[in-house]
Amino acid sequence: MMIGLILLIFIAYYMFSPSNVGGSCCVDHQSQVNTSLDILNQRYARGEIQREEYLERKQELSGQKQKISI
């Protein structure tokens, strides 16, 4: 009985410790998630896409470019 209580306290402390506040109990996934704009910026920085394509896609992602419906 005492071991179960100690184990429960340990688990509660681990889950609510400041390093784990805000979601995941084991791994900080937020730092590993890239947004579409982050990926686009990285591709442009590596030279995978040209300036014109970069600017066009950036406008599309930010919602500034209106899509033409046929």
PDB file of N, H, CA, C and O in Angstrom:
ATOM      1  N   MET A   1       0.820  -1.184   0.000  1.00  0.00           N
ATOM      2  CA  MET A   1       0.000   0.000   0.000  1.00  0.00           C
ATOM      3  C   MET A   1       0.868   1.253   0.000  1.00  0.00           C
ATOM      4  O   MET A   1       0.585   2.203  -0.730  1.00  0.00           O
ATOM      5  N   MET A   2       1.904   1.262   0.799  1.00  0.00           N
ATOM      6  H   MET A   2       2.134   0.490   1.392  1.00  0.00           H
ATOM      7  CA  MET A   2       2.793   2.426   0.903  1.00  0.00           C
ATOM      8  C   MET A   2       3.573   2.614  -0.400  1.00  0.00           C
ATOM      9  O   MET A   2       3.813   3.744  -0.827  1.00  0.00           O
ATOM     10  N   ILE A   3       3.963   1.512  -1.022  1.00  0.00           N
ATOM     11  H   ILE A   3       3.768   0.595  -0.675  1.00  0.00           H
ATOM     12  CA  ILE A   3       4.715   1.599  -2.280  1.00  0.00           C
ATOM     13  C   ILE A   3       3.818   2.195  -3.369  1.00  0.00           C
ATOM     14  O   ILE A   3       4.289   3.001  -4.171  1.00  0.00           O
ATOM     15  N   GLY A   4       2.564   1.825  -3.414  1.00  0.00           N
ATOM     16  H   GLY A   4       2.181   1.170  -2.763  1.00  0.00           H
ATOM     17  CA  GLY A   4       1.619   2.361  -4.389  1.00  0.00           C
ATOM     18  C   GLY A   4       1.433   3.863  -4.219  1.00  0.00           C
ATOM     19  O   GLY A   4       1.366   4.590  -5.211  1.00  0.00           O
ATOM     20  N   LEU A   5       1.348   4.341  -2.984  1.00  0.00           N
ATOM     21  H   LEU A   5       1.402   3.751  -2.178  1.00  0.00           H
ATOM     22  CA  LEU A   5       1.203   5.768  -2.707  1.00  0.00           C
ATOM     23  C   LEU A   5       2.448   6.530  -3.141  1.00  0.00           C
ATOM     24  O   LEU A   5       2.340   7.601  -3.738  1.00  0.00           O
ATOM     25  N   ILE A   6       3.605   6.000  -2.854  1.00  0.00           N
ATOM     26  H   ILE A   6       3.693   5.129  -2.369  1.00  0.00           H
ATOM     27  CA  ILE A   6       4.854   6.638  -3.259  1.00  0.00           C
ATOM     28  C   ILE A   6       4.959   6.684  -4.783  1.00  0.00           C
ATOM     29  O   ILE A   6       5.375   7.690  -5.358  1.00  0.00           O
ATOM     30  N   LEU A   7       4.580   5.589  -5.421  1.00  0.00           N
ATOM     31  H   LEU A   7       4.243   4.772  -4.953  1.00  0.00           H
ATOM     32  CA  LEU A   7       4.609   5.534  -6.872  1.00  0.00           C
ATOM     33  C   LEU A   7       3.644   6.550  -7.476  1.00  0.00           C
ATOM     34  O   LEU A   7       3.980   7.209  -8.460  1.00  0.00           O
ATOM     35  N   LEU A   8       2.454   6.682  -6.901  1.00  0.00           N
ATOM     36  H   LEU A   8       2.181   6.146  -6.102  1.00  0.00           H
ATOM     37  CA  LEU A   8       1.470   7.647  -7.371  1.00  0.00           C
ATOM     38  C   LEU A   8       1.987   9.076  -7.227  1.00  0.00           C
ATOM     39  O   LEU A   8       1.802   9.886  -8.135  1.00  0.00           O
ATOM     40  N   ILE A   9       2.616   9.394  -6.133  1.00  0.00           N
ATOM     41  H   ILE A   9       2.767   8.735  -5.395  1.00  0.00           H
ATOM     42  CA  ILE A   9       3.185  10.724  -5.914  1.00  0.00           C
ATOM     43  C   ILE A   9       4.294  11.002  -6.925  1.00  0.00           C
ATOM     44  O   ILE A   9       4.382  12.103  -7.469  1.00  0.00           O
ATOM     45  N   PHE A  10       5.130  10.015  -7.173  1.00  0.00           N
ATOM     46  H   PHE A  10       5.059   9.121  -6.731  1.00  0.00           H
ATOM     47  CA  PHE A  10       6.219  10.172  -8.133  1.00  0.00           C
ATOM     48  C   PHE A  10       5.672  10.443  -9.542  1.00  0.00           C
ATOM     49  O   PHE A  10       6.167  11.326 -10.242  1.00  0.00           O
ATOM     50  N   ILE A  11       4.665   9.691  -9.948  1.00  0.00           N
ATOM     51  H   ILE A  11       4.263   8.973  -9.379  1.00  0.00           H
ATOM     52  CA  ILE A  11       4.077   9.864 -11.284  1.00  0.00           C
ATOM     53  C   ILE A  11       3.417  11.239 -11.398  1.00  0.00           C
ATOM     54  O   ILE A  11       3.568  11.916 -12.414  1.00  0.00           O
ATOM     55  N   ALA A  12       2.691  11.650 -10.366  1.00  0.00           N
ATOM     56  H   ALA A  12       2.569  11.100  -9.540  1.00  0.00           H
ATOM     57  CA  ALA A  12       2.037  12.957 -10.381  1.00  0.00           C
ATOM     58  C   ALA A  12       3.074  14.072 -10.456  1.00  0.00           C
ATOM     59  O   ALA A  12       2.888  15.040 -11.193  1.00  0.00           O
ATOM     60  N   TYR A  13       4.142  13.949  -9.718  1.00  0.00           N
ATOM     61  H   TYR A  13       4.294  13.162  -9.119  1.00  0.00           H
ATOM     62  CA  TYR A  13       5.205  14.957  -9.756  1.00  0.00           C
ATOM     63  C   TYR A  13       5.831  15.022 -11.141  1.00  0.00           C
ATOM     64  O   TYR A  13       6.080  16.113 -11.653  1.00  0.00           O
ATOM     65  N   TYR A  14       6.084  13.890 -11.747  1.00  0.00           N
ATOM     66  H   TYR A  14       5.882  13.003 -11.331  1.00  0.00           H
ATOM     67  CA  TYR A  14       6.697  13.842 -13.071  1.00  0.00           C
ATOM     68  C   TYR A  14       5.796  14.477 -14.122  1.00  0.00           C
ATOM     69  O   TYR A  14       6.272  15.220 -14.980  1.00  0.00           O
ATOM     70  N   MET A  15       4.499  14.188 -14.061  1.00  0.00           N
ATOM     71  H   MET A  15       4.113  13.584 -13.363  1.00  0.00           H
ATOM     72  CA  MET A  15       3.566  14.706 -15.064  1.00  0.00           C
ATOM     73  C   MET A  15       3.340  16.208 -14.939  1.00  0.00           C
ATOM     74  O   MET A  15       3.102  16.875 -15.945  1.00  0.00           O
ATOM     75  N   PHE A  16       3.409  16.750 -13.735  1.00  0.00           N
ATOM     76  H   PHE A  16       3.602  16.208 -12.917  1.00  0.00           H
ATOM     77  CA  PHE A  16       3.108  18.157 -13.530  1.00  0.00           C
ATOM     78  C   PHE A  16       4.340  19.000 -13.239  1.00  0.00           C
ATOM     79  O   PHE A  16       4.211  20.145 -12.805  1.00  0.00           O
ATOM     80  N   SER A  17       5.514  18.468 -13.464  1.00  0.00           N
ATOM     81  H   SER A  17       5.619  17.538 -13.816  1.00  0.00           H
ATOM     82  CA  SER A  17       6.726  19.249 -13.254  1.00  0.00           C
ATOM     83  C   SER A  17       6.804  20.348 -14.309  1.00  0.00           C
ATOM     84  O   SER A  17       6.228  20.190 -15.385  1.00  0.00           O
ATOM     85  N   PRO A  18       7.492  21.449 -14.041  1.00  0.00           N
ATOM     86  CA  PRO A  18       7.551  22.587 -14.970  1.00  0.00           C
ATOM     87  C   PRO A  18       8.069  22.227 -16.357  1.00  0.00           C
ATOM     88  O   PRO A  18       7.685  22.876 -17.330  1.00  0.00           O
ATOM     89  N   SER A  19       8.908  21.240 -16.479  1.00  0.00           N
ATOM     90  H   SER A  19       9.220  20.713 -15.689  1.00  0.00           H
ATOM     91  CA  SER A  19       9.427  20.876 -17.794  1.00  0.00           C
ATOM     92  C   SER A  19       8.384  20.183 -18.648  1.00  0.00           C
ATOM     93  O   SER A  19       8.562  20.079 -19.861  1.00  0.00           O
ATOM     94  N   ASN A  20       7.307  19.709 -18.056  1.00  0.00           N
ATOM     95  H   ASN A  20       7.162  19.793 -17.071  1.00  0.00           H
ATOM     96  CA  ASN A  20       6.283  18.989 -18.801  1.00  0.00           C
ATOM     97  C   ASN A  20       4.957  19.737 -18.892  1.00  0.00           C
ATOM     98  O   ASN A  20       3.972  19.175 -19.369  1.00  0.00           O
ATOM     99  N   VAL A  21       4.911  20.982 -18.449  1.00  0.00           N
ATOM    100  H   VAL A  21       5.711  21.439 -18.061  1.00  0.00           H
ATOM    101  CA  VAL A  21       3.676  21.737 -18.500  1.00  0.00           C
ATOM    102  C   VAL A  21       3.356  22.061 -19.955  1.00  0.00           C
ATOM    103  O   VAL A  21       4.238  22.489 -20.700  1.00  0.00           O
ATOM    104  N   GLY A  22       2.129  21.867 -20.360  1.00  0.00           N
ATOM    105  H   GLY A  22       1.412  21.520 -19.755  1.00  0.00           H
ATOM    106  CA  GLY A  22       1.708  22.245 -21.693  1.00  0.00           C
ATOM    107  C   GLY A  22       1.533  21.098 -22.647  1.00  0.00           C
ATOM    108  O   GLY A  22       1.535  21.317 -23.858  1.00  0.00           O
ATOM    109  N   GLY A  23       1.383  19.901 -22.173  1.00  0.00           N
ATOM    110  H   GLY A  23       1.381  19.723 -21.189  1.00  0.00           H
ATOM    111  CA  GLY A  23       1.042  18.843 -23.109  1.00  0.00           C
ATOM    112  C   GLY A  23       1.724  17.535 -22.852  1.00  0.00           C
ATOM    113  O   GLY A  23       1.295  16.767 -21.992  1.00  0.00           O
ATOM    114  N   SER A  24       2.762  17.271 -23.568  1.00  0.00           N
ATOM    115  H   SER A  24       3.111  17.895 -24.267  1.00  0.00           H
ATOM    116  CA  SER A  24       3.374  15.949 -23.585  1.00  0.00           C
ATOM    117  C   SER A  24       4.040  15.626 -22.260  1.00  0.00           C
ATOM    118  O   SER A  24       4.650  16.489 -21.629  1.00  0.00           O
ATOM    119  N   CYS A  25       3.917  14.385 -21.851  1.00  0.00           N
ATOM    120  H   CYS A  25       3.421  13.683 -22.364  1.00  0.00           H
ATOM    121  CA  CYS A  25       4.526  13.983 -20.593  1.00  0.00           C
ATOM    122  C   CYS A  25       5.933  13.439 -20.784  1.00  0.00           C
ATOM    123  O   CYS A  25       6.676  13.299 -19.812  1.00  0.00           O
ATOM    124  N   CYS A  26       6.306  13.133 -22.003  1.00  0.00           N
ATOM    125  H   CYS A  26       5.703  13.247 -22.792  1.00  0.00           H
ATOM    126  CA  CYS A  26       7.590  12.470 -22.204  1.00  0.00           C
ATOM    127  C   CYS A  26       8.554  13.237 -23.097  1.00  0.00           C
ATOM    128  O   CYS A  26       9.740  13.324 -22.778  1.00  0.00           O
ATOM    129  N   VAL A  27       8.082  13.792 -24.199  1.00  0.00           N
ATOM    130  H   VAL A  27       7.118  13.721 -24.458  1.00  0.00           H
ATOM    131  CA  VAL A  27       8.955  14.442 -25.169  1.00  0.00           C
ATOM    132  C   VAL A  27       8.330  15.763 -25.581  1.00  0.00           C
ATOM    133  O   VAL A  27       7.115  15.855 -25.750  1.00  0.00           O
ATOM    134  N   ASP A  28       9.159  16.785 -25.742  1.00  0.00           N
ATOM    135  H   ASP A  28      10.146  16.710 -25.605  1.00  0.00           H
ATOM    136  CA  ASP A  28       8.665  18.076 -26.192  1.00  0.00           C
ATOM    137  C   ASP A  28       8.543  18.057 -27.703  1.00  0.00           C
ATOM    138  O   ASP A  28       9.515  18.326 -28.409  1.00  0.00           O
ATOM    139  N   HIS A  29       7.354  17.741 -28.207  1.00  0.00           N
ATOM    140  H   HIS A  29       6.564  17.522 -27.634  1.00  0.00           H
ATOM    141  CA  HIS A  29       7.128  17.612 -29.639  1.00  0.00           C
ATOM    142  C   HIS A  29       7.038  18.964 -30.329  1.00  0.00           C
ATOM    143  O   HIS A  29       7.277  19.044 -31.534  1.00  0.00           O
ATOM    144  N   GLN A  30       6.707  20.014 -29.616  1.00  0.00           N
ATOM    145  H   GLN A  30       6.513  19.948 -28.638  1.00  0.00           H
ATOM    146  CA  GLN A  30       6.502  21.322 -30.235  1.00  0.00           C
ATOM    147  C   GLN A  30       7.765  21.817 -30.917  1.00  0.00           C
ATOM    148  O   GLN A  30       7.676  22.446 -31.971  1.00  0.00           O
ATOM    149  N   SER A  31       8.924  21.559 -30.359  1.00  0.00           N
ATOM    150  H   SER A  31       8.996  21.048 -29.502  1.00  0.00           H
ATOM    151  CA  SER A  31      10.160  22.038 -30.961  1.00  0.00           C
ATOM    152  C   SER A  31      10.518  21.260 -32.222  1.00  0.00           C
ATOM    153  O   SER A  31      11.354  21.716 -33.002  1.00  0.00           O
ATOM    154  N   GLN A  32       9.912  20.103 -32.441  1.00  0.00           N
ATOM    155  H   GLN A  32       9.233  19.732 -31.807  1.00  0.00           H
ATOM    156  CA  GLN A  32      10.223  19.283 -33.599  1.00  0.00           C
ATOM    157  C   GLN A  32       9.252  19.498 -34.754  1.00  0.00           C
ATOM    158  O   GLN A  32       9.479  18.992 -35.853  1.00  0.00           O
ATOM    159  N   VAL A  33       8.182  20.236 -34.522  1.00  0.00           N
ATOM    160  H   VAL A  33       7.997  20.648 -33.629  1.00  0.00           H
ATOM    161  CA  VAL A  33       7.167  20.435 -35.548  1.00  0.00           C
ATOM    162  C   VAL A  33       7.521  21.663 -36.377  1.00  0.00           C
ATOM    163  O   VAL A  33       7.742  22.746 -35.835  1.00  0.00           O
ATOM    164  N   ASN A  34       7.573  21.486 -37.695  1.00  0.00           N
ATOM    165  H   ASN A  34       7.394  20.606 -38.136  1.00  0.00           H
ATOM    166  CA  ASN A  34       7.821  22.601 -38.598  1.00  0.00           C
ATOM    167  C   ASN A  34       6.522  22.993 -39.270  1.00  0.00           C
ATOM    168  O   ASN A  34       5.753  22.139 -39.710  1.00  0.00           O
ATOM    169  N   THR A  35       6.284  24.290 -39.346  1.00  0.00           N
ATOM    170  H   THR A  35       6.909  24.984 -38.989  1.00  0.00           H
ATOM    171  CA  THR A  35       5.126  24.755 -40.076  1.00  0.00           C
ATOM    172  C   THR A  35       5.453  24.748 -41.562  1.00  0.00           C
ATOM    173  O   THR A  35       6.613  24.603 -41.948  1.00  0.00           O
ATOM    174  N   SER A  36       4.442  24.903 -42.384  1.00  0.00           N
ATOM    175  H   SER A  36       3.499  25.021 -42.071  1.00  0.00           H
ATOM    176  CA  SER A  36       4.647  24.940 -43.832  1.00  0.00           C
ATOM    177  C   SER A  36       5.568  26.083 -44.222  1.00  0.00           C
ATOM    178  O   SER A  36       6.411  25.936 -45.107  1.00  0.00           O
ATOM    179  N   LEU A  37       5.407  27.219 -43.564  1.00  0.00           N
ATOM    180  H   LEU A  37       4.722  27.339 -42.845  1.00  0.00           H
ATOM    181  CA  LEU A  37       6.251  28.375 -43.869  1.00  0.00           C
ATOM    182  C   LEU A  37       7.704  28.124 -43.468  1.00  0.00           C
ATOM    183  O   LEU A  37       8.620  28.562 -44.165  1.00  0.00           O
ATOM    184  N   ASP A  38       7.923  27.430 -42.366  1.00  0.00           N
ATOM    185  H   ASP A  38       7.180  27.074 -41.800  1.00  0.00           H
ATOM    186  CA  ASP A  38       9.284  27.077 -41.958  1.00  0.00           C
ATOM    187  C   ASP A  38       9.953  26.195 -43.001  1.00  0.00           C
ATOM    188  O   ASP A  38      11.117  26.400 -43.345  1.00  0.00           O
ATOM    189  N   ILE A  39       9.216  25.221 -43.499  1.00  0.00           N
ATOM    190  H   ILE A  39       8.270  25.055 -43.220  1.00  0.00           H
ATOM    191  CA  ILE A  39       9.761  24.312 -44.510  1.00  0.00           C
ATOM    192  C   ILE A  39      10.068  25.078 -45.790  1.00  0.00           C
ATOM    193  O   ILE A  39      11.108  24.863 -46.414  1.00  0.00           O
ATOM    194  N   LEU A  40       9.157  25.977 -46.182  1.00  0.00           N
ATOM    195  H   LEU A  40       8.313  26.152 -45.675  1.00  0.00           H
ATOM    196  CA  LEU A  40       9.386  26.793 -47.374  1.00  0.00           C
ATOM    197  C   LEU A  40      10.628  27.650 -47.216  1.00  0.00           C
ATOM    198  O   LEU A  40      11.433  27.748 -48.143  1.00  0.00           O
ATOM    199  N   ASN A  41      10.797  28.272 -46.060  1.00  0.00           N
ATOM    200  H   ASN A  41      10.143  28.193 -45.308  1.00  0.00           H
ATOM    201  CA  ASN A  41      11.984  29.099 -45.804  1.00  0.00           C
ATOM    202  C   ASN A  41      13.261  28.269 -45.882  1.00  0.00           C
ATOM    203  O   ASN A  41      14.266  28.725 -46.428  1.00  0.00           O
ATOM    204  N   GLN A  42      13.226  27.071 -45.347  1.00  0.00           N
ATOM    205  H   GLN A  42      12.410  26.701 -44.903  1.00  0.00           H
ATOM    206  CA  GLN A  42      14.400  26.198 -45.385  1.00  0.00           C
ATOM    207  C   GLN A  42      14.739  25.793 -46.815  1.00  0.00           C
ATOM    208  O   GLN A  42      15.910  25.773 -47.195  1.00  0.00           O
ATOM    209  N   ARG A  43      13.723  25.472 -47.604  1.00  0.00           N
ATOM    210  H   ARG A  43      12.772  25.489 -47.295  1.00  0.00           H
ATOM    211  CA  ARG A  43      13.960  25.080 -49.001  1.00  0.00           C
ATOM    212  C   ARG A  43      14.562  26.231 -49.795  1.00  0.00           C
ATOM    213  O   ARG A  43      15.453  26.022 -50.619  1.00  0.00           O
ATOM    214  N   TYR A  44      14.079  27.443 -49.551  1.00  0.00           N
ATOM    215  H   TYR A  44      13.356  27.613 -48.881  1.00  0.00           H
ATOM    216  CA  TYR A  44      14.620  28.607 -50.250  1.00  0.00           C
ATOM    217  C   TYR A  44      16.066  28.867 -49.811  1.00  0.00           C
ATOM    218  O   TYR A  44      16.926  29.180 -50.633  1.00  0.00           O
ATOM    219  N   ALA A  45      16.313  28.737 -48.537  1.00  0.00           N
ATOM    220  H   ALA A  45      15.614  28.482 -47.869  1.00  0.00           H
ATOM    221  CA  ALA A  45      17.665  28.970 -48.017  1.00  0.00           C
ATOM    222  C   ALA A  45      18.661  27.953 -48.567  1.00  0.00           C
ATOM    223  O   ALA A  45      19.829  28.283 -48.772  1.00  0.00           O
ATOM    224  N   ARG A  46      18.214  26.723 -48.807  1.00  0.00           N
ATOM    225  H   ARG A  46      17.266  26.455 -48.641  1.00  0.00           H
ATOM    226  CA  ARG A  46      19.101  25.699 -49.364  1.00  0.00           C
ATOM    227  C   ARG A  46      19.259  25.820 -50.872  1.00  0.00           C
ATOM    228  O   ARG A  46      20.084  25.129 -51.471  1.00  0.00           O
ATOM    229  N   GLY A  47      18.468  26.699 -51.488  1.00  0.00           N
ATOM    230  H   GLY A  47      17.799  27.260 -51.002  1.00  0.00           H
ATOM    231  CA  GLY A  47      18.556  26.884 -52.924  1.00  0.00           C
ATOM    232  C   GLY A  47      17.757  25.878 -53.726  1.00  0.00           C
ATOM    233  O   GLY A  47      17.992  25.726 -54.924  1.00  0.00           O
ATOM    234  N   GLU A  48      16.823  25.188 -53.099  1.00  0.00           N
ATOM    235  H   GLU A  48      16.632  25.312 -52.125  1.00  0.00           H
ATOM    236  CA  GLU A  48      16.014  24.191 -53.796  1.00  0.00           C
ATOM    237  C   GLU A  48      14.967  24.828 -54.695  1.00  0.00           C
ATOM    238  O   GLU A  48      14.560  24.234 -55.694  1.00  0.00           O
ATOM    239  N   ILE A  49      14.523  26.046 -54.345  1.00  0.00           N
ATOM    240  H   ILE A  49      14.853  26.528 -53.534  1.00  0.00           H
ATOM    241  CA  ILE A  49      13.530  26.740 -55.158  1.00  0.00           C
ATOM    242  C   ILE A  49      14.024  28.148 -55.461  1.00  0.00           C
ATOM    243  O   ILE A  49      14.818  28.721 -54.714  1.00  0.00           O
ATOM    244  N   GLN A  50      13.539  28.691 -56.571  1.00  0.00           N
ATOM    245  H   GLN A  50      12.894  28.226 -57.177  1.00  0.00           H
ATOM    246  CA  GLN A  50      13.923  30.036 -56.985  1.00  0.00           C
ATOM    247  C   GLN A  50      13.108  31.076 -56.240  1.00  0.00           C
ATOM    248  O   GLN A  50      12.109  30.752 -55.598  1.00  0.00           O
ATOM    249  N   ARG A  51      13.542  32.336 -56.328  1.00  0.00           N
ATOM    250  H   ARG A  51      14.354  32.599 -56.849  1.00  0.00           H
ATOM    251  CA  ARG A  51      12.898  33.445 -55.622  1.00  0.00           C
ATOM    252  C   ARG A  51      11.430  33.586 -56.009  1.00  0.00           C
ATOM    253  O   ARG A  51      10.579  33.772 -55.140  1.00  0.00           O
ATOM    254  N   GLU A  52      11.125  33.501 -57.298  1.00  0.00           N
ATOM    255  H   GLU A  52      11.816  33.349 -58.004  1.00  0.00           H
ATOM    256  CA  GLU A  52       9.754  33.685 -57.764  1.00  0.00           C
ATOM    257  C   GLU A  52       8.823  32.623 -57.173  1.00  0.00           C
ATOM    258  O   GLU A  52       7.725  32.931 -56.709  1.00  0.00           O
ATOM    259  N   GLU A  53       9.280  31.376 -57.198  1.00  0.00           N
ATOM    260  H   GLU A  53      10.172  31.126 -57.575  1.00  0.00           H
ATOM    261  CA  GLU A  53       8.479  30.294 -56.637  1.00  0.00           C
ATOM    262  C   GLU A  53       8.319  30.466 -55.130  1.00  0.00           C
ATOM    263  O   GLU A  53       7.246  30.218 -54.579  1.00  0.00           O
ATOM    264  N   TYR A  54       9.387  30.890 -54.475  1.00  0.00           N
ATOM    265  H   TYR A  54      10.258  31.092 -54.924  1.00  0.00           H
ATOM    266  CA  TYR A  54       9.339  31.131 -53.031  1.00  0.00           C
ATOM    267  C   TYR A  54       8.285  32.186 -52.690  1.00  0.00           C
ATOM    268  O   TYR A  54       7.455  31.980 -51.805  1.00  0.00           O
ATOM    269  N   LEU A  55       8.326  33.321 -53.402  1.00  0.00           N
ATOM    270  H   LEU A  55       9.000  33.489 -54.121  1.00  0.00           H
ATOM    271  CA  LEU A  55       7.389  34.400 -53.112  1.00  0.00           C
ATOM    272  C   LEU A  55       5.946  33.996 -53.408  1.00  0.00           C
ATOM    273  O   LEU A  55       5.031  34.356 -52.668  1.00  0.00           O
ATOM    274  N   GLU A  56       5.747  33.250 -54.491  1.00  0.00           N
ATOM    275  H   GLU A  56       6.490  32.958 -55.093  1.00  0.00           H
ATOM    276  CA  GLU A  56       4.405  32.789 -54.842  1.00  0.00           C
ATOM    277  C   GLU A  56       3.852  31.846 -53.779  1.00  0.00           C
ATOM    278  O   GLU A  56       2.710  31.993 -53.343  1.00  0.00           O
ATOM    279  N   ARG A  57       4.649  30.897 -53.373  1.00  0.00           N
ATOM    280  H   ARG A  57       5.577  30.778 -53.727  1.00  0.00           H
ATOM    281  CA  ARG A  57       4.187  29.933 -52.357  1.00  0.00           C
ATOM    282  C   ARG A  57       3.989  30.602 -51.001  1.00  0.00           C
ATOM    283  O   ARG A  57       3.093  30.233 -50.243  1.00  0.00           O
ATOM    284  N   LYS A  58       4.831  31.588 -50.702  1.00  0.00           N
ATOM    285  H   LYS A  58       5.560  31.888 -51.318  1.00  0.00           H
ATOM    286  CA  LYS A  58       4.696  32.302 -49.440  1.00  0.00           C
ATOM    287  C   LYS A  58       3.366  33.056 -49.407  1.00  0.00           C
ATOM    288  O   LYS A  58       2.687  33.083 -48.381  1.00  0.00           O
ATOM    289  N   GLN A  59       3.002  33.664 -50.533  1.00  0.00           N
ATOM    290  H   GLN A  59       3.554  33.642 -51.367  1.00  0.00           H
ATOM    291  CA  GLN A  59       1.713  34.353 -50.609  1.00  0.00           C
ATOM    292  C   GLN A  59       0.562  33.373 -50.447  1.00  0.00           C
ATOM    293  O   GLN A  59      -0.416  33.665 -49.758  1.00  0.00           O
ATOM    294  N   GLU A  60       0.674  32.219 -51.076  1.00  0.00           N
ATOM    295  H   GLU A  60       1.468  31.981 -51.636  1.00  0.00           H
ATOM    296  CA  GLU A  60      -0.381  31.210 -50.967  1.00  0.00           C
ATOM    297  C   GLU A  60      -0.546  30.735 -49.522  1.00  0.00           C
ATOM    298  O   GLU A  60      -1.667  30.571 -49.040  1.00  0.00           O
ATOM    299  N   LEU A  61       0.568  30.518 -48.845  1.00  0.00           N
ATOM    300  H   LEU A  61       1.478  30.652 -49.237  1.00  0.00           H
ATOM    301  CA  LEU A  61       0.504  30.023 -47.466  1.00  0.00           C
ATOM    302  C   LEU A  61      -0.033  31.074 -46.504  1.00  0.00           C
ATOM    303  O   LEU A  61      -0.706  30.742 -45.528  1.00  0.00           O
ATOM    304  N   SER A  62       0.261  32.333 -46.775  1.00  0.00           N
ATOM    305  H   SER A  62       0.807  32.603 -47.568  1.00  0.00           H
ATOM    306  CA  SER A  62      -0.210  33.384 -45.876  1.00  0.00           C
ATOM    307  C   SER A  62      -1.644  33.801 -46.173  1.00  0.00           C
ATOM    308  O   SER A  62      -2.234  34.583 -45.427  1.00  0.00           O
ATOM    309  N   GLY A  63      -2.209  33.276 -47.272  1.00  0.00           N
ATOM    310  H   GLY A  63      -1.729  32.642 -47.878  1.00  0.00           H
ATOM    311  CA  GLY A  63      -3.594  33.564 -47.605  1.00  0.00           C
ATOM    312  C   GLY A  63      -3.788  34.867 -48.343  1.00  0.00           C
ATOM    313  O   GLY A  63      -4.924  35.317 -48.493  1.00  0.00           O
ATOM    314  N   GLN A  64      -2.716  35.492 -48.813  1.00  0.00           N
ATOM    315  H   GLN A  64      -1.793  35.126 -48.692  1.00  0.00           H
ATOM    316  CA  GLN A  64      -2.818  36.757 -49.519  1.00  0.00           C
ATOM    317  C   GLN A  64      -3.165  36.570 -50.990  1.00  0.00           C
ATOM    318  O   GLN A  64      -3.720  37.475 -51.613  1.00  0.00           O
ATOM    319  N   LYS A  65      -2.857  35.449 -51.532  1.00  0.00           N
ATOM    320  H   LYS A  65      -2.407  34.713 -51.025  1.00  0.00           H
ATOM    321  CA  LYS A  65      -3.102  35.201 -52.939  1.00  0.00           C
ATOM    322  C   LYS A  65      -4.486  34.583 -53.106  1.00  0.00           C
ATOM    323  O   LYS A  65      -4.819  33.601 -52.442  1.00  0.00           O
ATOM    324  N   GLN A  66      -5.272  35.149 -53.972  1.00  0.00           N
ATOM    325  H   GLN A  66      -5.002  35.947 -54.511  1.00  0.00           H
ATOM    326  CA  GLN A  66      -6.605  34.624 -54.210  1.00  0.00           C
ATOM    327  C   GLN A  66      -6.544  33.496 -55.220  1.00  0.00           C
ATOM    328  O   GLN A  66      -5.878  33.602 -56.250  1.00  0.00           O
ATOM    329  N   LYS A  67      -7.229  32.439 -54.921  1.00  0.00           N
ATOM    330  H   LYS A  67      -7.770  32.354 -54.084  1.00  0.00           H
ATOM    331  CA  LYS A  67      -7.271  31.304 -55.838  1.00  0.00           C
ATOM    332  C   LYS A  67      -8.336  31.552 -56.898  1.00  0.00           C
ATOM    333  O   LYS A  67      -9.420  32.059 -56.609  1.00  0.00           O
ATOM    334  N   ILE A  68      -8.005  31.187 -58.123  1.00  0.00           N
ATOM    335  H   ILE A  68      -7.125  30.776 -58.358  1.00  0.00           H
ATOM    336  CA  ILE A  68      -8.934  31.359 -59.234  1.00  0.00           C
ATOM    337  C   ILE A  68      -9.746  30.083 -59.376  1.00  0.00           C
ATOM    338  O   ILE A  68      -9.192  28.995 -59.535  1.00  0.00           O
ATOM    339  N   SER A  69     -11.057  30.225 -59.316  1.00  0.00           N
ATOM    340  H   SER A  69     -11.507  31.108 -59.187  1.00  0.00           H
ATOM    341  CA  SER A  69     -11.915  29.052 -59.503  1.00  0.00           C
ATOM    342  C   SER A  69     -12.515  29.089 -60.907  1.00  0.00           C
ATOM    343  O   SER A  69     -13.005  30.123 -61.361  1.00  0.00           O
ATOM    344  N   ILE A  70     -12.467  27.958 -61.575  1.00  0.00           N
ATOM    345  H   ILE A  70     -12.069  27.118 -61.207  1.00  0.00           H
ATOM    346  CA  ILE A  70     -12.945  27.878 -62.953  1.00  0.00           C
ATOM    347  C   ILE A  70     -14.297  27.194 -62.990  1.00  0.00           C
ATOM    348  O   ILE A  70     -14.875  27.028 -64.064  1.00  0.00           O
TER     349      ILE A  70
END
